[in-house]
């Protein structure tokens, strides 16, 4: 036992297991087709020259041997590193997109890098089709910029990006380094919209809409006798001198309103052309919802958005620029999902949970369930207006000689449906930008001011 080392678990075994040899790693640099071709030419010339005694072939192979040796004298030992970065997230439709692929050469050998970026159809690159090449010196880095334009709203993905490098005059290449894709949010451009009509039934705390409740405001309600607690600046001195008693001007309070926007996403129709092109039903719905939300949130009203579809998504009520930005993020996930649509009863419950001063339903009127939901909302006494998002340029694809006649019959049936809704008091108008809702809002205000007949 002299000289034997005893460990804490006893003496070592007589036949210790051989050390585990790690598996060979994937080579960082691999031969290219050019190197294989050069090696084949050299081997063929040398073999034929030696076998058949042709020294001329050996002389022909000499430049290939010398050139390949000189090129491979300084082989790179380290791979390149790359990183993809989007310079700005949260763009608008039609805005320029700038992405940068930064490639770094940590070796002391110059290389040439190639970048292949995959982009969706809604991002048009300014130069090329996503393939770029650049030369990088020893210990340097380069930034390959991908410039383009986003033509449609939504969450788009830039990538994956394949980055590879060539060294030794193109005789060696590195395995493709795939960069993870990066998403970029593209917000819909809100169509210009402005409405001068006040909303009846405003029941908030403070705002710009005239309510029926007395309070501090700019709309004169009546001139009445002075009461305890009235402000002195409200005294109407002309009436007070004439009546020999103090009289004050009573005003109506100004409050904010609750606006509910219902988006019909049961069907999609048309072909989208992006910003400045043709619009689909979903395009018109999302852009109109963004415009309506922007208008009412910026003037202090509370806006809720509900999807009429299988998912029945909801956006809580809010106001101000922060809520408008949250609404834009929420609208990016709007899409048509296959499945059974939610019943109109759930939509009615969502509308009546918090009594809205105005309900705006964006619908193409392509489904009977949408029409039934509108009729139910109108019969329950809600202040409702409907925005037609179908558009006049959306037509069914031609399938035969009977397609024009079938389209005409479908148009007539749809016009009858709109007429029946108007008989129920539901205003239906196409989206036309500024003032689109003024006529329907004026009708609602006129009905709200009309005297009620009690039986």
ZAMAR-158735 format. One record per residue (C-alpha): residue number from 1; x, y, z negated; residue in one letter. Coordinates in pm, 1 decimal, always signed. Each point is the difference from the previous one (the first is absolute). Layout:
N
   resi         px         py         pz   resn
    NUM          X          Y          Z      A
...
***
This chain:
455
   resi         px         py         pz   resn
      1       +0.0       +0.0       +0.0      X
      2     +303.1     +218.9      -13.7      X
      3      -30.4     +281.1     +245.9      X
      4     -365.2      -72.7      +74.7      X
      5     -235.6     +291.1      -24.4      X
      6     -316.5      -73.0     -189.9      X
      7     -285.9     +232.9      +65.2      X
      8     -293.2      +72.5     -224.7      X
      9     -194.6     -283.6     +167.9      X
     10     +274.8     -260.5       -7.2      X
     11     +287.6      -89.1     +234.9      X
     12      -33.7      +66.0     +371.6      X
     13     -120.7     -291.3     +215.2      X
     14     +248.0     -224.7     +175.2      X
     15     -135.6      +81.0     +349.0      X
     16     -115.7     +359.3       -1.4      X
     17     -245.3     +102.2     +274.1      X
     18     +159.1     +195.1     +283.5      X
     19      -71.6     +370.1       +0.7      X
     20     -304.0     +103.3     +203.9      X
     21      +98.8     +161.9     +325.0      X
     22     -233.1     +280.4      +96.5      X
     23     -176.7      -32.6     +331.4      X
     24     +161.7     +197.3     +277.3      X
     25     -156.5     +338.3      +40.6      X
     26     -139.5     +128.6     +325.9      X
     27     +280.7     +169.4     +188.1      X
     28      -15.7     +376.4       -1.8      X
     29     +118.0      +30.6     +359.0      X
     30      -84.0     -242.7     +278.0      X
     31     +136.6      -34.5     +354.5      X
     32     -198.5     +156.7     +276.2      X
     33      -69.2     -132.6     +346.6      X
     34     +292.5     +205.4     +130.4      X
     35     +244.3     -173.5     -235.3      X
     36     -136.1     -342.4      +92.1      X
     37      +30.2      +86.0     +369.5      X
     38     +357.5     +125.1      -41.7      X
     39      +95.1     -312.4     -191.7      X
     40     -155.1     -222.1     +266.6      X
     41     +190.0     +179.3     +279.4      X
     42     +330.8      -26.4     -189.1      X
     43      -49.7     -366.8      -79.5      X
     44     -104.6      -86.9     +354.5      X
     45     +293.3     +184.5     +159.1      X
     46     +256.3     -151.8     -237.5      X
     47     -140.9     -349.5      +33.1      X
     48      -16.4       +3.1     +379.6      X
     49     +341.2     +170.2      +28.7      X
     50     +168.6     -260.8     -220.8      X
     51     -173.5     -303.5     +150.9      X
     52      +42.1      +97.4     +364.6      X
     53     +324.6     +191.3      -35.7      X
     54     -148.6     +337.9      +93.1      X
     55     +208.5     +274.7     -164.2      X
     56     -207.7     +263.4     +173.4      X
     57     -299.3      -96.4     -211.2      X
     58     +210.6      +38.6     -311.8      X
     59      +95.5     +349.7     +116.3      X
     60     -367.5      +77.6      +59.0      X
     61      -86.4     -112.0     -355.1      X
     62     +277.7     +214.2     -155.6      X
     63     -196.5     +333.4       +6.4      X
     64     -299.2     -169.8     -163.5      X
     65     +224.3     -143.1     -271.9      X
     66     +176.2     +332.2      -62.2      X
     67     -320.7     +206.8       +9.3      X
     68     -190.2     -233.5     -229.3      X
     69     +292.0      -15.1     -241.9      X
     70      +35.8     +376.1      -16.7      X
     71     -375.4      +44.0      -49.4      X
     72      -12.8     -257.7     -279.9      X
     73     +312.5     +131.5     -171.9      X
     74     -204.4     +228.4     -227.2      X
     75     -304.7     -198.8      -97.6      X
     76     -249.1     +158.0     -239.1      X
     77      -36.1     -162.5     -338.8      X
     78     -307.6     +173.0     -138.3      X
     79     -355.1      +23.3     +132.1      X
     80     -177.5     +326.0      +67.5      X
     81     -260.4     +138.9     -237.3      X
     82     -318.0     +173.8     +115.4      X
     83     -290.7     +187.1     -153.1      X
     84     -331.0     +124.5     +143.7      X
     85     -155.9     +319.7     -131.1      X
     86     -310.0     +196.6      +96.5      X
     87      +72.0     +368.5      -40.2      X
     88     -358.8      +99.8      -79.4      X
     89     -301.7     -200.0     -110.6      X
     90     -354.9     +127.3      +27.8      X
     91      -12.2     +137.7     +354.0      X
     92     -295.5     +128.0     +198.1      X
     93     -117.5     -127.7     +333.5      X
     94     +216.1     +134.9     +279.2      X
     95     +285.4      +90.9     -235.6      X
     96     +360.6      -96.9      +80.4      X
     97     +144.7     -304.6     -173.6      X
     98     +367.0      -14.2      -95.9      X
     99     +162.5     -319.3     -124.6      X
    100     +372.0      -60.4      -51.5      X
    101     +190.6     -327.5      +13.6      X
    102     +330.1      +53.5     -182.6      X
    103     +267.9     -254.4      +96.5      X
    104     +328.5       -8.6     -195.4      X
    105     +325.7     -165.9     +111.9      X
    106     +197.4      -94.8     -311.5      X
    107     +278.2     -167.8     +198.2      X
    108     +314.8     +153.4     +153.5      X
    109      -94.5     -119.0     +349.9      X
    110     -217.0     +209.1     +232.5      X
    111     -327.9     -159.2     +100.9      X
    112     -303.2      +68.0     +216.9      X
    113     -342.4      -37.6     -162.3      X
    114     -332.0      -75.7     +164.7      X
    115     -335.5      +86.1     -154.0      X
    116     -333.8     -142.1     +112.1      X
    117     -302.4     +151.8     -174.7      X
    118     -353.8     -132.9      +36.3      X
    119     -270.6     +265.4      -17.9      X
    120     -379.3      -25.9      +40.1      X
    121     -180.4     +122.9     +308.0      X
    122     -115.1     +316.8     -175.8      X
    123     +358.9     +123.2      -44.1      X
    124     +153.3     +121.5     +323.5      X
    125     +378.1      +22.9      -10.9      X
    126     +153.7     +299.3     +172.2      X
    127     +306.3     -185.2     +134.2      X
    128       +1.1     -356.7     +120.7      X
    129     -207.2     -290.5     -122.8      X
    130     +161.9      -51.6     -337.7      X
    131     +346.2     -125.5     +111.4      X
    132     +302.7     +212.6      -85.2      X
    133     +379.5      -46.1       -5.8      X
    134     +276.3     +205.2     -156.5      X
    135     +373.9      -23.1      -72.2      X
    136     +124.0       +8.1     -360.0      X
    137     +359.3      +57.1      -96.9      X
    138     +187.4     -164.7     -290.0      X
    139     -156.7      +88.8     -336.1      X
    140     -263.1     +222.8     +160.0      X
    141     -377.2       -1.1      +10.5      X
    142     -250.1     +122.2     +255.0      X
    143     -364.6      +91.5      -12.6      X
    144     -213.5     -110.9     +292.2      X
    145     -311.7     +215.9       +6.1      X
    146     -330.6     -131.8     +124.5      X
    147     -211.7     +291.8     +117.7      X
    148     -360.2      -48.7     +100.1      X
    149     -357.0     +119.7      -32.6      X
    150     -282.0     -164.4     -192.5      X
    151     -318.7      +10.2     +203.0      X
    152     -258.7     -152.8     -234.9      X
    153      -86.9       -0.4     -369.4      X
    154      +65.7     -302.2     -219.2      X
    155     +282.6     -173.6     -181.5      X
    156     +260.5      -89.9     +261.8      X
    157     +307.1     -216.6      -44.9      X
    158     +339.4      +89.5     +146.1      X
    159     +204.1     -314.0      +32.8      X
    160     +130.3     -255.0      -47.6      X
    161     +329.0     +140.4     +131.2      X
    162     +270.8     -234.8     +125.9      X
    163     +354.7     +132.0      -41.4      X
    164     +297.0     -185.2     +147.8      X
    165     +357.9      +94.2      +81.6      X
    166     +262.2      -82.5     +263.6      X
    167     +376.3       +3.8      -60.9      X
    168     +322.5      -89.3     +180.0      X
    169     -115.3     +137.2     +334.8      X
    170     -325.8     -190.7      -20.2      X
    171     +158.9     -339.2      -74.0      X
    172     -143.0      -27.5     -353.5      X
    173     -345.3      +84.8     -129.9      X
    174     -151.7       +6.8     -342.1      X
    175     -327.2     -180.3      -76.4      X
    176     -304.7     +223.7      +29.1      X
    177      -76.5     +182.2     -322.5      X
    178     -377.3      +42.9      -27.0      X
    179     -119.6     +302.2     -195.2      X
    180     -336.0      -17.9     -172.3      X
    181     -273.8     +208.0     +162.8      X
    182      -98.3     +332.4     -151.7      X
    183     -358.3     +123.1       +0.5      X
    184      -98.7     +357.2      +76.4      X
    185     -337.4     +155.4      -73.2      X
    186     -162.5     +202.1     +276.4      X
    187     -297.2     +208.3     -110.1      X
    188     -291.1      +78.7     +230.2      X
    189      -26.8     +354.4     +125.6      X
    190     -318.9     +141.9     -143.3      X
    191     -212.6     +138.9     +280.0      X
    192      -68.7     +371.4      -50.2      X
    193     -308.9      +22.9     -218.1      X
    194     -157.6     +289.6     -182.6      X
    195     -351.6      +35.8     -135.1      X
    196     -155.3     +319.1     -131.0      X
    197     -313.8     -164.2     -131.8      X
    198      -35.4      -37.5     -378.1      X
    199      -90.8     -339.0     -141.6      X
    200     -331.5      -19.8     -181.6      X
    201      -11.3     -191.7     -324.1      X
    202     +343.5     +104.2     -125.6      X
    203      +19.6     -113.4     -362.7      X
    204     +365.3      +36.3      -96.0      X
    205     +169.0     +241.9     -235.6      X
    206     +125.5     +274.7     +229.1      X
    207      +30.2      +41.0     +371.2      X
    208     -122.7     +195.3     +300.1      X
    209     -345.1     -150.2      +57.9      X
    210     -310.5     +175.8     -123.6      X
    211     -199.7     -210.2     -243.3      X
    212     -348.7      +35.3     -141.2      X
    213     +124.7      +50.5     -353.4      X
    214      +39.7     +350.6     -142.2      X
    215     +347.5     +114.6      -84.8      X
    216     +286.6     +217.6     +109.4      X
    217       +4.1      +24.2     +375.7      X
    218      -48.5     +229.6     +293.8      X
    219     -350.6     -103.7     +107.3      X
    220     -284.4     +205.6     -153.4      X
    221     -273.0     -219.4     -151.5      X
    222     -229.3     +255.2     -164.6      X
    223      -19.6     +324.8     -195.3      X
    224     -129.5      -63.1     -352.4      X
    225      -11.0     +166.7     -339.6      X
    226     +308.5      +18.7     -213.4      X
    227      +50.9     -287.7     -242.0      X
    228     +240.3      -56.6     -281.7      X
    229     +330.1     -122.8     +140.4      X
    230      -29.5     +169.7     +340.8      X
    231     +304.6     +186.9     +112.7      X
    232      -16.8     +374.5      +18.7      X
    233     +148.7      +10.7     +346.3      X
    234     -306.2     -188.8     +124.5      X
    235     -238.1     +282.8      -93.3      X
    236     -190.7     +141.4     +296.3      X
    237      -27.6     +367.1     -100.1      X
    238     -236.7      +99.3     +277.4      X
    239     -259.5     -258.5      -96.0      X
    240      +59.6      +67.5     -370.6      X
    241      -70.5     +375.5      +41.7      X
    242     -307.1      -69.2     +208.4      X
    243     -143.6     -259.3     -238.7      X
    244     +114.1     +175.5     -319.0      X
    245     +154.1     -331.3     -114.4      X
    246     +338.2     -159.6      +52.8      X
    247       +8.3     -237.5     +295.0      X
    248     +287.7     -214.5     +120.8      X
    249      +87.2     -169.5     +328.5      X
    250      -12.9     -376.8      -40.6      X
    251     +216.2     -197.1     +242.6      X
    252      +33.0     -359.5     +103.5      X
    253     +311.6     -188.5      -96.3      X
    254     +249.5     -128.1     +255.7      X
    255     +108.8     -359.3      -42.8      X
    256     +192.3     -269.6     +179.8      X
    257     -166.6     -293.3     +170.8      X
    258      +50.1     -373.6      +36.5      X
    259      +50.2     -116.6     +358.0      X
    260      -14.6     -369.0      +91.1      X
    261     +156.9     -106.1     +331.5      X
    262     -106.5     -344.9     +125.2      X
    263     +214.1     -155.5     +273.2      X
    264     -160.3     -265.2     +218.0      X
    265     +277.3     -247.7      +87.2      X
    266     -213.9     -293.1     +112.7      X
    267     +106.6      +22.6     +363.7      X
    268     +275.9     +142.1     +216.6      X
    269      -53.4     +120.3     +355.0      X
    270     +218.8     +164.8     +259.9      X
    271     +373.8       +2.2      +57.8      X
    272     +218.9     +239.0     -193.1      X
    273     +239.0     +222.7     +189.2      X
    274     +157.0     +159.4     -306.2      X
    275      +13.8     +371.5      -59.6      X
    276     -128.0     +188.3     +301.3      X
    277     -141.3     -315.8     +162.1      X
    278     -318.3     -200.7      -17.2      X
    279     -144.2      -67.0     -342.8      X
    280     -161.6     -310.3     -138.5      X
    281     -278.8      -15.7     -255.2      X
    282     +248.0      -48.6     -284.8      X
    283     +215.3     +289.0     +126.7      X
    284     -297.9     +236.3       +4.8      X
    285     -118.8     -124.2     -338.8      X
    286     +335.0      +42.9     -174.1      X
    287      +70.3     +342.8     +150.2      X
    288     -349.3     +128.5      -79.0      X
    289      +24.2     -130.9     -356.8      X
    290     +336.2     +174.3      -40.9      X
    291     -143.4     +327.6     +130.9      X
    292     -307.2      -10.3     -223.7      X
    293     +208.4      -93.0     -304.2      X
    294     +248.1     +278.3      +66.9      X
    295     -274.1     +261.4      +35.4      X
    296     -194.5      -83.7     -315.6      X
    297     +294.1      -84.2     -227.2      X
    298     +174.7     +327.5      +82.3      X
    299     -309.1     +199.9      -94.9      X
    300      -25.1     -176.1     -335.5      X
    301     -263.7     -269.2      +64.4      X
    302      +34.1     -360.4     -111.2      X
    303      +19.1     -252.6     +283.4      X
    304      -46.7     -377.1      -13.8      X
    305      +56.8     -239.3     +288.7      X
    306     -160.8     -342.0      +39.1      X
    307      +52.4     -259.6     +271.3      X
    308     -312.4     -166.7     +141.1      X
    309     +145.8     -335.1      +93.2      X
    310     +108.0     -338.3     -136.6      X
    311     +259.5     +146.3     -237.4      X
    312     -216.6     +282.4     -139.8      X
    313     +304.1     +206.4      -98.3      X
    314      -56.5     +311.6     -209.5      X
    315     +196.5     +312.2      -75.5      X
    316      -84.7     +171.6     -325.7      X
    317     -130.0     +354.6       -6.4      X
    318     +246.6     +285.8      -20.0      X
    319      +82.3     +343.7     +128.4      X
    320     +299.9     +210.1      +88.9      X
    321     +304.6      -61.8     +214.6      X
    322     +115.1     -292.0     -212.3      X
    323     -323.0     -188.1      +60.6      X
    324      +16.1      +84.2     +369.6      X
    325     +346.2     -158.1      +20.8      X
    326     -129.3     -306.2     -184.0      X
    327     -288.4      -19.2     +247.0      X
    328     +241.7       +5.0     +293.6      X
    329     +196.2     -288.8     -151.9      X
    330     -326.8     -185.1      -55.3      X
    331     -112.0      +53.6     +360.2      X
    332     +316.1     -162.3     +138.0      X
    333     -134.7     -342.2      -96.4      X
    334     -321.2      +42.5     +198.9      X
    335      -58.9     -283.8     +242.7      X
    336     -267.6     -238.1     +120.2      X
    337      +11.6     -322.5     -200.4      X
    338     -191.7     -306.8     +117.9      X
    339     -255.5     -129.4     -243.7      X
    340     -350.6      +54.8     -123.3      X
    341      -77.6     +363.6      -61.8      X
    342     -113.2     +111.6     -339.8      X
    343     -370.6      +49.9      -45.7      X
    344     -157.2     +342.2       +4.5      X
    345     -104.3      -41.9     -363.4      X
    346     +360.7      +19.2     -118.2      X
    347      +45.9     +312.9     +209.4      X
    348     -309.9     +155.1     -154.4      X
    349     +125.5      -79.5     -348.9      X
    350     +336.1     +157.9      +82.5      X
    351     -178.9     +311.3     +127.2      X
    352     -237.6      +35.0     -292.1      X
    353     +247.1      -77.6     -278.4      X
    354     +103.3     +364.6       +9.0      X
    355     -264.8     +213.0     +163.5      X
    356     +168.7     +165.4     +296.7      X
    357     -103.7     +340.2     +129.0      X
    358      +74.5     -118.9     +352.6      X
    359      +56.0     -338.1     +166.2      X
    360     +184.2       -5.8     +332.0      X
    361       -5.0     -332.0     +181.9      X
    362     +244.8      -49.5     +285.6      X
    363     -138.6     -274.9     +218.7      X
    364       -7.4     -101.4     +368.7      X
    365     -352.4     -141.9      -46.8      X
    366     +102.6     -331.0     +153.9      X
    367     -144.0     -223.9     -270.4      X
    368     -352.1      -36.8     -131.1      X
    369     +132.0      -18.8     -355.6      X
    370     +134.6     +353.6      +30.5      X
    371     -338.2     +125.4     +120.3      X
    372     -178.1     -172.7     -286.5      X
    373     +240.9     +150.8     -251.8      X
    374      -62.2     +349.6     +141.9      X
    375     -376.6      -49.4      -12.5      X
    376      +18.4     -121.4     -360.6      X
    377     +212.5     +296.0     -106.4      X
    378     -243.5     +238.7     +168.0      X
    379     -305.4     -156.5     -166.5      X
    380     +160.4      +22.8     -345.5      X
    381      +17.5     +377.7      +32.9      X
    382     +372.6      +47.1      +52.5      X
    383     +126.6     +299.3     +194.1      X
    384     +146.4     -187.8     +293.4      X
    385     +161.1      +92.1     +329.6      X
    386     +143.5     -238.7     +257.6      X
    387     +301.1      +54.4     +224.2      X
    388       +1.5     -203.2     +320.9      X
    389     +353.6     -133.9      +48.2      X
    390      -58.6     -202.5     +315.3      X
    391      +73.9     +270.0     +253.8      X
    392     -115.3      +25.1     +357.7      X
    393     +310.2     -156.6     +158.0      X
    394      -24.8     -331.7     -183.1      X
    395     -162.3     -248.8     +236.2      X
    396      -16.4     -381.0       +0.9      X
    397     +245.1     -172.2     +235.0      X
    398     -141.4      -95.4     +342.0      X
    399      -95.7     -365.6      +13.4      X
    400     -208.8      -15.2     +314.3      X
    401     -244.5     +179.7     +224.2      X
    402     -252.1      +26.5     -284.6      X
    403     +235.0     +185.2     -237.8      X
    404     -109.1     +355.7     +103.7      X
    405     -368.0      -88.7      -40.1      X
    406      +59.7     -167.8     -335.8      X
    407     +198.7     +301.5     -115.5      X
    408     -283.8     +231.5      +98.9      X
    409     -256.4     -209.1     -190.1      X
    410     +227.4       -5.8     -302.9      X
    411      +34.6     +379.0      +14.2      X
    412     -378.7      +39.8      +12.7      X
    413      -47.1     -232.0     -295.9      X
    414     +264.8     +189.0     -196.6      X
    415     -169.3     +332.5      +80.9      X
    416     -328.9     -143.6     -132.1      X
    417     +175.6     -101.6     -321.8      X
    418     +139.6     +351.9      -45.5      X
    419     -347.1     +142.4      +64.8      X
    420     -155.9     -220.7     -268.1      X
    421     +266.9     +107.1     -247.8      X
    422      -70.8     +364.2      +72.0      X
    423     -367.8      -62.7      -65.3      X
    424     +101.7     -116.6     -347.7      X
    425     +186.8     +326.3      -50.6      X
    426     +349.1     -134.2      +69.4      X
    427     +201.8     +241.7     +210.6      X
    428     +220.0     -173.2     +257.7      X
    429     +258.2     +200.6     +190.2      X
    430     +328.3      -89.7     +172.2      X
    431     +326.7     +124.2     -146.5      X
    432     +103.1     +322.4     +169.2      X
    433     +249.1     +167.3     -232.9      X
    434      -77.3     +338.3     -160.5      X
    435     -367.9      +49.2      -78.7      X
    436      -88.8     -362.6      +70.4      X
    437     -208.6      -31.9     -314.1      X
    438     -135.1     +356.3      -31.1      X
    439     -332.3      -64.6     +175.3      X
    440      -70.0     -312.3     -203.6      X
    441     +106.4     +172.9     -323.8      X
    442     -227.7     +292.3      +82.3      X
    443     -293.3     -239.1      +44.5      X
    444      +76.5     -164.8     -332.8      X
    445      +17.2     +337.1     -174.5      X
    446     -328.0     +107.9     +158.2      X
    447     -173.2     -317.4     -115.4      X
    448     +143.8      +44.2     -350.0      X
    449     -136.4     +357.1      -21.2      X
    450     -341.9      -94.4     +132.1      X
    451     -280.0      -15.9     -258.7      X
    452      -85.6     -348.7     -118.9      X
    453     -357.2     -123.0      +20.2      X
    454     -108.6     -180.6     -317.0      X
    455     -296.9     -230.5      +24.0      X
***
